[in-house]
Amino acid sequence: MDVILLKAIEKLGAEGDVVRVKPGFARNYLLPGGLAVPASPQQLKAVEAASQRRLKQAGRVQAEAETLKRRLEGLSLTLKLTLGENEQPFGSITAHDVAEALGREGLPVDKGAIRLETPIKALGVFEVPVRLHPNVAATLKLWVVKA
């Protein structure tokens, strides 16, 4: 029996694939679970249209990420770090702090996209990698100055 997968299934196929499975597997597992639909000309057209929409959406999202990358790489962000006696830092600069500062600049970046290995606890200039999309990464120039 031929079915069209609605979700990726390990060792069977990816979303939108037309696969041949045994009728019992389709009737008892794939179809009731909403994982597949029987392959018919109408369903094939619907799946093709949905995949075209997904491709267009993915292209749009990547184009937006490229635009944000250009804006981030042209930006020089300054954050303040409070120092105590003997120039010892109080606290640190974290990905959350960088995300908030970018938000104030009008650049919405999720803190999970900011790839700081460890919090910044020193003054200076740092190159901070930002993962905007699986195919798009930017480098942000971050200045940490004394408060």
Backbone as JSON Lines, residues from 0, in Angstrom:
{"i":0,"aa":"M","n":[0.85,-1.18,0.0],"ca":[0.0,0.0,0.0],"c":[0.89,1.23,0.0]}
{"i":1,"aa":"D","n":[0.59,2.2,-0.84],"ca":[1.35,3.44,-0.9],"c":[0.7,4.49,0.0]}
{"i":2,"aa":"V","n":[1.54,5.14,0.81],"ca":[1.05,6.21,1.69],"c":[1.98,7.41,1.56]}
{"i":3,"aa":"I","n":[1.47,8.56,1.92],"ca":[2.25,9.8,1.96],"c":[2.49,10.13,3.41]}
{"i":4,"aa":"L","n":[3.75,10.25,3.79],"ca":[4.09,10.54,5.19],"c":[3.82,12.0,5.52]}
{"i":5,"aa":"L","n":[3.12,12.23,6.62],"ca":[2.84,13.58,7.08],"c":[3.9,14.06,8.06]}
{"i":6,"aa":"K","n":[4.63,13.11,8.63],"ca":[5.73,13.42,9.56],"c":[6.89,12.49,9.22]}
{"i":7,"aa":"A","n":[8.09,12.93,9.54],"ca":[9.26,12.08,9.3],"c":[9.23,10.9,10.26]}
{"i":8,"aa":"I","n":[9.49,9.72,9.73],"ca":[9.52,8.51,10.54],"c":[10.86,7.83,10.29]}
{"i":9,"aa":"E","n":[11.58,7.59,11.39],"ca":[12.9,7.0,11.29],"c":[12.83,5.65,10.58]}
{"i":10,"aa":"K","n":[13.75,5.41,9.71],"ca":[13.89,4.16,8.93],"c":[12.76,3.96,7.93]}
{"i":11,"aa":"L","n":[11.91,4.98,7.73],"ca":[10.84,4.85,6.76],"c":[10.91,5.96,5.71]}
{"i":12,"aa":"G","n":[11.01,7.22,6.18],"ca":[11.09,8.31,5.22],"c":[10.87,9.66,5.87]}
{"i":13,"aa":"A","n":[11.03,10.69,5.05],"ca":[10.87,12.06,5.51],"c":[9.45,12.54,5.23]}
{"i":14,"aa":"E","n":[9.12,13.67,5.79],"ca":[7.79,14.26,5.59],"c":[7.57,14.52,4.1]}
{"i":15,"aa":"G","n":[6.42,14.1,3.59],"ca":[6.08,14.31,2.19],"c":[6.5,13.18,1.27]}
{"i":16,"aa":"D","n":[7.25,12.21,1.77],"ca":[7.67,11.08,0.94],"c":[6.51,10.13,0.69]}
{"i":17,"aa":"V","n":[6.5,9.55,-0.5],"ca":[5.54,8.49,-0.82],"c":[6.28,7.17,-0.63]}
{"i":18,"aa":"V","n":[5.78,6.35,0.28],"ca":[6.44,5.09,0.59],"c":[5.45,3.93,0.46]}
{"i":19,"aa":"R","n":[6.0,2.75,0.16],"ca":[5.17,1.55,0.08],"c":[5.36,0.79,1.39]}
{"i":20,"aa":"V","n":[4.24,0.55,2.08],"ca":[4.27,-0.18,3.35],"c":[3.24,-1.3,3.29]}
{"i":21,"aa":"K","n":[3.33,-2.21,4.22],"ca":[2.34,-3.29,4.29],"c":[1.0,-2.71,4.72]}
{"i":22,"aa":"P","n":[-0.11,-3.23,4.19],"ca":[-1.43,-2.68,4.51],"c":[-1.75,-2.65,6.0]}
{"i":23,"aa":"G","n":[-1.36,-3.67,6.73],"ca":[-1.65,-3.7,8.16],"c":[-0.92,-2.6,8.92]}
{"i":24,"aa":"F","n":[0.33,-2.32,8.55],"ca":[1.1,-1.26,9.18],"c":[0.44,0.09,8.93]}
{"i":25,"aa":"A","n":[-0.03,0.29,7.71],"ca":[-0.71,1.53,7.38],"c":[-2.03,1.66,8.12]}
{"i":26,"aa":"R","n":[-2.86,0.61,8.08],"ca":[-4.18,0.66,8.72],"c":[-4.11,0.78,10.23]}
{"i":27,"aa":"N","n":[-3.17,0.08,10.86],"ca":[-3.13,0.0,12.31],"c":[-2.25,1.04,12.99]}
{"i":28,"aa":"Y","n":[-1.27,1.58,12.26],"ca":[-0.33,2.49,12.92],"c":[-0.24,3.86,12.24]}
{"i":29,"aa":"L","n":[0.04,3.88,10.97],"ca":[0.29,5.15,10.29],"c":[-0.97,6.01,10.13]}
{"i":30,"aa":"L","n":[-2.02,5.44,9.62],"ca":[-3.24,6.21,9.36],"c":[-3.94,6.66,10.65]}
{"i":31,"aa":"P","n":[-4.17,5.79,11.65],"ca":[-4.83,6.26,12.87],"c":[-3.98,7.26,13.66]}
{"i":32,"aa":"G","n":[-2.67,7.13,13.56],"ca":[-1.79,8.04,14.3],"c":[-1.59,9.39,13.62]}
{"i":33,"aa":"G","n":[-2.19,9.57,12.45],"ca":[-2.03,10.83,11.74],"c":[-0.63,11.01,11.18]}
{"i":34,"aa":"L","n":[0.08,9.91,11.0],"ca":[1.44,9.98,10.49],"c":[1.49,9.9,8.97]}
{"i":35,"aa":"A","n":[0.4,9.43,8.36],"ca":[0.38,9.26,6.91],"c":[-1.05,9.32,6.41]}
{"i":36,"aa":"V","n":[-1.2,9.52,5.11],"ca":[-2.49,9.46,4.42],"c":[-2.32,8.56,3.21]}
{"i":37,"aa":"P","n":[-3.4,7.91,2.78],"ca":[-3.28,7.06,1.59],"c":[-2.86,7.9,0.38]}
{"i":38,"aa":"A","n":[-2.0,7.35,-0.45],"ca":[-1.53,8.07,-1.64],"c":[-2.63,8.08,-2.69]}
{"i":39,"aa":"S","n":[-3.05,9.28,-3.06],"ca":[-4.02,9.47,-4.13],"c":[-3.58,10.71,-4.91]}
{"i":40,"aa":"P","n":[-4.06,10.88,-6.11],"ca":[-3.64,12.06,-6.88],"c":[-3.95,13.39,-6.17]}
{"i":41,"aa":"Q","n":[-5.1,13.46,-5.49],"ca":[-5.46,14.69,-4.78],"c":[-4.5,14.93,-3.61]}
{"i":42,"aa":"Q","n":[-4.2,13.85,-2.87],"ca":[-3.29,13.99,-1.73],"c":[-1.89,14.36,-2.2]}
{"i":43,"aa":"L","n":[-1.44,13.79,-3.32],"ca":[-0.12,14.12,-3.85],"c":[-0.04,15.6,-4.21]}
{"i":44,"aa":"K","n":[-1.1,16.12,-4.83],"ca":[-1.12,17.55,-5.17],"c":[-1.1,18.41,-3.91]}
{"i":45,"aa":"A","n":[-1.87,18.01,-2.89],"ca":[-1.92,18.78,-1.64],"c":[-0.56,18.77,-0.94]}
{"i":46,"aa":"V","n":[0.09,17.61,-0.92],"ca":[1.41,17.51,-0.28],"c":[2.43,18.33,-1.04]}
{"i":47,"aa":"E","n":[2.38,18.31,-2.36],"ca":[3.31,19.1,-3.18],"c":[3.11,20.59,-2.93]}
{"i":48,"aa":"A","n":[1.85,21.02,-2.85],"ca":[1.57,22.44,-2.58],"c":[2.08,22.83,-1.19]}
{"i":49,"aa":"A","n":[1.88,21.96,-0.21],"ca":[2.34,22.26,1.14],"c":[3.87,22.33,1.19]}
{"i":50,"aa":"S","n":[4.54,21.45,0.46],"ca":[6.01,21.49,0.47],"c":[6.52,22.76,-0.23]}
{"i":51,"aa":"Q","n":[5.83,23.21,-1.27],"ca":[6.21,24.46,-1.93],"c":[6.05,25.65,-0.98]}
{"i":52,"aa":"R","n":[4.95,25.65,-0.2],"ca":[4.75,26.72,0.79],"c":[5.85,26.7,1.84]}
{"i":53,"aa":"R","n":[6.21,25.5,2.3],"ca":[7.28,25.38,3.3],"c":[8.61,25.88,2.75]}
{"i":54,"aa":"L","n":[8.9,25.55,1.49],"ca":[10.15,26.02,0.88],"c":[10.19,27.54,0.78]}
{"i":55,"aa":"K","n":[9.07,28.14,0.37],"ca":[9.01,29.61,0.28],"c":[9.19,30.24,1.66]}
{"i":56,"aa":"Q","n":[8.52,29.66,2.67],"ca":[8.63,30.18,4.03],"c":[10.06,30.06,4.53]}
{"i":57,"aa":"A","n":[10.7,28.92,4.27],"ca":[12.08,28.72,4.7],"c":[13.0,29.72,4.01]}
{"i":58,"aa":"G","n":[12.77,29.99,2.74],"ca":[13.57,30.99,2.02],"c":[13.39,32.38,2.6]}
{"i":59,"aa":"R","n":[12.15,32.7,2.97],"ca":[11.88,34.01,3.57],"c":[12.57,34.15,4.92]}
{"i":60,"aa":"V","n":[12.49,33.09,5.73],"ca":[13.12,33.13,7.06],"c":[14.64,33.28,6.92]}
{"i":61,"aa":"Q","n":[15.23,32.56,5.95],"ca":[16.67,32.67,5.77],"c":[17.05,34.06,5.26]}
{"i":62,"aa":"A","n":[16.25,34.65,4.39],"ca":[16.53,36.0,3.9],"c":[16.47,37.01,5.05]}
{"i":63,"aa":"E","n":[15.5,36.85,5.95],"ca":[15.42,37.73,7.12],"c":[16.64,37.56,8.01]}
{"i":64,"aa":"A","n":[17.1,36.31,8.17],"ca":[18.29,36.06,8.97],"c":[19.53,36.69,8.33]}
{"i":65,"aa":"E","n":[19.63,36.66,7.01],"ca":[20.76,37.29,6.31],"c":[20.74,38.81,6.53]}
{"i":66,"aa":"T","n":[19.56,39.4,6.47],"ca":[19.43,40.84,6.72],"c":[19.85,41.18,8.14]}
{"i":67,"aa":"L","n":[19.4,40.4,9.11],"ca":[19.77,40.62,10.5],"c":[21.27,40.42,10.7]}
{"i":68,"aa":"K","n":[21.86,39.48,9.99],"ca":[23.3,39.24,10.07],"c":[24.07,40.49,9.64]}
{"i":69,"aa":"R","n":[23.67,41.09,8.51],"ca":[24.36,42.3,8.04],"c":[24.25,43.43,9.07]}
{"i":70,"aa":"R","n":[23.08,43.55,9.69],"ca":[22.89,44.61,10.7],"c":[23.74,44.34,11.94]}
{"i":71,"aa":"L","n":[23.81,43.06,12.36],"ca":[24.6,42.71,13.54],"c":[26.08,42.92,13.32]}
{"i":72,"aa":"E","n":[26.56,42.54,12.14],"ca":[27.99,42.66,11.88],"c":[28.41,44.11,11.69]}
{"i":73,"aa":"G","n":[27.47,44.99,11.38],"ca":[27.78,46.41,11.27],"c":[27.63,47.14,12.6]}
{"i":74,"aa":"L","n":[27.24,46.43,13.64],"ca":[26.97,47.04,14.94],"c":[28.13,46.8,15.89]}
{"i":75,"aa":"S","n":[28.4,47.79,16.71],"ca":[29.38,47.64,17.79],"c":[28.62,47.93,19.08]}
{"i":76,"aa":"L","n":[28.44,46.91,19.89],"ca":[27.62,47.0,21.1],"c":[28.51,47.22,22.31]}
{"i":77,"aa":"T","n":[28.1,48.14,23.19],"ca":[28.86,48.44,24.4],"c":[28.03,48.09,25.62]}
{"i":78,"aa":"L","n":[28.62,47.29,26.52],"ca":[27.98,46.94,27.78],"c":[28.91,47.31,28.92]}
{"i":79,"aa":"K","n":[28.32,47.63,30.06],"ca":[29.11,48.06,31.22],"c":[29.2,46.94,32.24]}
{"i":80,"aa":"L","n":[30.39,46.81,32.82],"ca":[30.66,45.81,33.85],"c":[31.15,46.54,35.09]}
{"i":81,"aa":"T","n":[30.5,46.29,36.21],"ca":[30.86,46.95,37.46],"c":[32.1,46.26,38.05]}
{"i":82,"aa":"L","n":[33.08,47.07,38.42],"ca":[34.31,46.54,39.02],"c":[34.42,47.02,40.45]}
{"i":83,"aa":"G","n":[34.97,46.2,41.3],"ca":[35.16,46.56,42.7],"c":[36.62,46.87,42.98]}
{"i":84,"aa":"E","n":[37.02,46.62,44.21],"ca":[38.41,46.84,44.58],"c":[39.32,45.9,43.79]}
{"i":85,"aa":"N","n":[40.52,46.36,43.53],"ca":[41.51,45.58,42.78],"c":[41.01,45.18,41.39]}
{"i":86,"aa":"E","n":[40.1,45.96,40.86],"ca":[39.55,45.74,39.52],"c":[38.9,44.35,39.36]}
{"i":87,"aa":"Q","n":[38.35,43.81,40.43],"ca":[37.63,42.53,40.38],"c":[36.18,42.8,39.94]}
{"i":88,"aa":"P","n":[35.68,42.03,38.98],"ca":[34.32,42.29,38.49],"c":[33.25,41.83,39.48]}
{"i":89,"aa":"F","n":[32.18,42.6,39.55],"ca":[30.97,42.19,40.26],"c":[30.03,41.67,39.18]}
{"i":90,"aa":"G","n":[29.77,40.39,39.16],"ca":[28.87,39.83,38.15],"c":[29.6,39.57,36.85]}
{"i":91,"aa":"S","n":[28.82,39.43,35.78],"ca":[29.38,39.12,34.47],"c":[28.39,39.52,33.38]}
{"i":92,"aa":"I","n":[28.86,39.46,32.15],"ca":[28.01,39.71,30.99],"c":[27.61,38.34,30.44]}
{"i":93,"aa":"T","n":[26.32,38.07,30.38],"ca":[25.82,36.78,29.9],"c":[25.1,36.96,28.56]}
{"i":94,"aa":"A","n":[24.69,35.85,27.98],"ca":[23.94,35.88,26.73],"c":[22.62,36.64,26.93]}
{"i":95,"aa":"H","n":[22.04,36.53,28.1],"ca":[20.8,37.25,28.4],"c":[21.04,38.77,28.34]}
{"i":96,"aa":"D","n":[22.16,39.23,28.9],"ca":[22.48,40.66,28.88],"c":[22.69,41.15,27.45]}
{"i":97,"aa":"V","n":[23.36,40.35,26.64],"ca":[23.61,40.72,25.25],"c":[22.29,40.77,24.48]}
{"i":98,"aa":"A","n":[21.41,39.8,24.72],"ca":[20.11,39.77,24.04],"c":[19.26,40.99,24.43]}
{"i":99,"aa":"E","n":[19.28,41.36,25.7],"ca":[18.54,42.56,26.13],"c":[19.09,43.81,25.46]}
{"i":100,"aa":"A","n":[20.41,43.94,25.4],"ca":[21.03,45.11,24.77],"c":[20.69,45.16,23.28]}
{"i":101,"aa":"L","n":[20.68,44.02,22.62],"ca":[20.3,44.0,21.21],"c":[18.83,44.36,21.04]}
{"i":102,"aa":"G","n":[17.99,43.93,21.96],"ca":[16.58,44.3,21.92],"c":[16.38,45.8,22.05]}
{"i":103,"aa":"R","n":[17.18,46.43,22.9],"ca":[17.11,47.9,23.04],"c":[17.56,48.6,21.76]}
{"i":104,"aa":"E","n":[18.42,47.94,20.99],"ca":[18.89,48.5,19.72],"c":[17.9,48.23,18.58]}
{"i":105,"aa":"G","n":[16.84,47.48,18.88],"ca":[15.84,47.18,17.87],"c":[16.16,45.94,17.06]}
{"i":106,"aa":"L","n":[17.04,45.1,17.58],"ca":[17.41,43.85,16.91],"c":[16.95,42.67,17.76]}
{"i":107,"aa":"P","n":[15.81,42.09,17.44],"ca":[15.3,40.98,18.26],"c":[16.1,39.7,18.02]}
{"i":108,"aa":"V","n":[16.91,39.33,19.0],"ca":[17.7,38.1,18.92],"c":[17.43,37.3,20.18]}
{"i":109,"aa":"D","n":[17.12,36.02,20.01],"ca":[16.87,35.14,21.13],"c":[18.18,34.86,21.86]}
{"i":110,"aa":"K","n":[18.12,34.8,23.19],"ca":[19.35,34.59,23.95],"c":[19.97,33.23,23.66]}
{"i":111,"aa":"G","n":[19.18,32.26,23.22],"ca":[19.71,30.96,22.85],"c":[20.56,31.0,21.59]}
{"i":112,"aa":"A","n":[20.37,32.03,20.78],"ca":[21.14,32.15,19.54],"c":[22.53,32.73,19.8]}
{"i":113,"aa":"I","n":[22.72,33.35,20.96],"ca":[24.0,33.96,21.3],"c":[24.89,32.88,21.92]}
{"i":114,"aa":"R","n":[26.0,32.62,21.29],"ca":[26.86,31.49,21.66],"c":[28.05,31.92,22.5]}
{"i":115,"aa":"L","n":[27.8,32.32,23.73],"ca":[28.88,32.62,24.67],"c":[29.26,31.32,25.38]}
{"i":116,"aa":"E","n":[30.53,30.94,25.28],"ca":[30.95,29.71,25.95],"c":[30.9,29.87,27.46]}
{"i":117,"aa":"T","n":[31.41,31.0,27.94],"ca":[31.37,31.32,29.37],"c":[30.99,32.78,29.49]}
{"i":118,"aa":"P","n":[30.4,33.18,30.62],"ca":[30.08,34.59,30.82],"c":[31.36,35.44,30.79]}
{"i":119,"aa":"I","n":[31.22,36.66,30.3],"ca":[32.36,37.57,30.18],"c":[32.58,38.26,31.52]}
{"i":120,"aa":"K","n":[33.79,38.15,32.07],"ca":[34.11,38.73,33.37],"c":[35.34,39.62,33.29]}
{"i":121,"aa":"A","n":[35.55,40.23,32.15],"ca":[36.72,41.1,31.98],"c":[36.36,42.25,31.05]}
{"i":122,"aa":"L","n":[37.17,43.3,31.11],"ca":[36.99,44.43,30.22],"c":[37.7,44.13,28.9]}
{"i":123,"aa":"G","n":[37.21,44.73,27.83],"ca":[37.87,44.55,26.55],"c":[36.87,44.43,25.41]}
{"i":124,"aa":"V","n":[37.41,44.01,24.27],"ca":[36.62,43.83,23.06],"c":[36.5,42.33,22.79]}
{"i":125,"aa":"F","n":[35.28,41.87,22.55],"ca":[35.03,40.45,22.36],"c":[34.26,40.23,21.06]}
{"i":126,"aa":"E","n":[34.56,39.13,20.4],"ca":[33.81,38.69,19.22],"c":[32.82,37.63,19.71]}
{"i":127,"aa":"V","n":[31.53,37.94,19.59],"ca":[30.49,37.03,20.09],"c":[29.78,36.4,18.9]}
{"i":128,"aa":"P","n":[29.84,35.06,18.76],"ca":[29.11,34.41,17.67],"c":[27.61,34.35,17.96]}
{"i":129,"aa":"V","n":[26.82,34.59,16.92],"ca":[25.36,34.57,17.03],"c":[24.84,33.66,15.91]}
{"i":130,"aa":"R","n":[24.08,32.64,16.28],"ca":[23.51,31.69,15.32],"c":[22.08,32.1,15.04]}
{"i":131,"aa":"L","n":[21.84,32.73,13.89],"ca":[20.53,33.27,13.56],"c":[19.62,32.25,12.86]}
{"i":132,"aa":"H","n":[20.23,31.3,12.18],"ca":[19.51,30.31,11.37],"c":[20.48,29.15,11.2]}
{"i":133,"aa":"P","n":[20.0,27.95,10.93],"ca":[20.95,26.85,10.75],"c":[22.02,27.11,9.69]}
{"i":134,"aa":"N","n":[21.71,27.95,8.71],"ca":[22.68,28.26,7.65],"c":[23.28,29.66,7.77]}
{"i":135,"aa":"V","n":[22.91,30.42,8.8],"ca":[23.37,31.81,8.93],"c":[23.92,32.05,10.32]}
{"i":136,"aa":"A","n":[25.19,32.45,10.37],"ca":[25.83,32.81,11.64],"c":[26.46,34.18,11.48]}
{"i":137,"aa":"A","n":[26.41,34.98,12.54],"ca":[27.0,36.31,12.53],"c":[27.98,36.44,13.68]}
{"i":138,"aa":"T","n":[28.83,37.45,13.59],"ca":[29.77,37.74,14.66],"c":[29.51,39.18,15.11]}
{"i":139,"aa":"L","n":[29.23,39.32,16.39],"ca":[28.92,40.62,16.98],"c":[30.15,41.14,17.71]}
{"i":140,"aa":"K","n":[30.46,42.42,17.51],"ca":[31.58,43.03,18.22],"c":[31.03,43.62,19.51]}
{"i":141,"aa":"L","n":[31.54,43.15,20.64],"ca":[31.05,43.55,21.96],"c":[32.17,44.23,22.73]}
{"i":142,"aa":"W","n":[31.92,45.46,23.15],"ca":[32.87,46.2,23.98],"c":[32.38,46.13,25.41]}
{"i":143,"aa":"V","n":[33.21,45.68,26.32],"ca":[32.87,45.65,27.73],"c":[33.73,46.72,28.4]}
{"i":144,"aa":"V","n":[33.04,47.72,28.98],"ca":[33.73,48.86,29.59],"c":[33.39,48.93,31.07]}
{"i":145,"aa":"K","n":[34.19,49.72,31.78],"ca":[33.99,49.9,33.22],"c":[32.77,50.78,33.47]}
{"i":146,"aa":"A","n":[31.93,50.37,34.4],"ca":[30.71,51.13,34.72],"c":[31.04,52.33,35.58]}
